[in-house]
Amino acid sequence: MKFDEQMRAYTQAVAARLDDCFTDDTQPQRALFEAMRYSLLAGGKRIRPALTLAFCDLCGGDTNSALDFAIAVEMVHTYSLIHDDLPCMDNDDLRRGKPTNHRVYGEATAIMAGDALLTAAFGTLASANLSSAQIVRAVRALSLCAGELGMVGGQILDMHAETRECTAQDVHDIQLRKTGALISAACQLGVIAADGDEGRQAAASRFADAFGLAFQIEDDILDVIGDAQKLGKATGMDGKKNTFVRLYGIARCREMVKEEVQKALDALAYFGGSSFLSQLVSSLAVREF
């Protein structure tokens, strides 16, 4: 299957499953469900759930069995975006081309929508049609990557970094956690869904570390030179932050993206390579959104 066709198949499967989430309009708290669905169904590239399905495929698993794992990652990702956009955080007005959740539903409801999505993610993992051993592995992987040692840890490092000058290592540490950790979870969950061994899970994590850095560096570049309409969010928001562009400049950052892409491709060699994943990571070097 060609890359575009495969990506479409993954994203359509994810979209169909997401559309079934939080639809019980008999519940008195349906207004909360509406706020959750507003952000969950707002679009986006769906890269993280696609990575879960792709690694499941790569390890010989059934992607239908991996869908709940993929959806759980997207729920965590969406919760993090809702909270990132809040006035007490980045105070953004636009996300995925639409008004941010708190602009539509109010700050308190947005916080609760994010809280509910995070909690629902682990309920979704637990409901997957896989063995209890696989579910335990998945819960451990996602909790480590999403929590204080991963994404949330990276977010607070990023927040504290706004008040001081950071070294290159500081910025690397922040982004490896804030962006890279959830990408790592997505890749690892795909391996776990296929019942892959720890060697494959570790190789998927190495791929994700390089992929996540490449993705974040390109994101920093696009914040400076990108088109807000294509990105679906405001640009120039990171001007005062300790970004890769601020440290190295755009020319060096473009070189760094290529270097990290190559590291990700090298990590795929453990699996014998993957045409889909190779094309996905390589597309980072030329993306405009």
Secondary structure, DSSP 8 states (H G I E B T S, - for coil): --HHHHHHHHHHHHHHHHHTTT--TTSTTHHHHHHHHHHHTS----HHHHHHHHHHHHTT--HHHHHHHHHHHHHHHHHHHHHHTSTTTT--SEETTEE-HHHHH-HHHHHHHHHHHHHHHHHHHHTSSS-HHHHHHHHHHHHHHHSTTTHHHHHHHHHHHTTS---HHHHHHHHHHHTHHHHHHHHHHHHHHTT--HHHHHHHHHHHHHHHHHHHHHHHHHHHH--HHHHTS-SSTTTTS--HHHHH-HHHHHHHHHHHHHHHHHHHGGGT--HHHHHHHHGGGG---
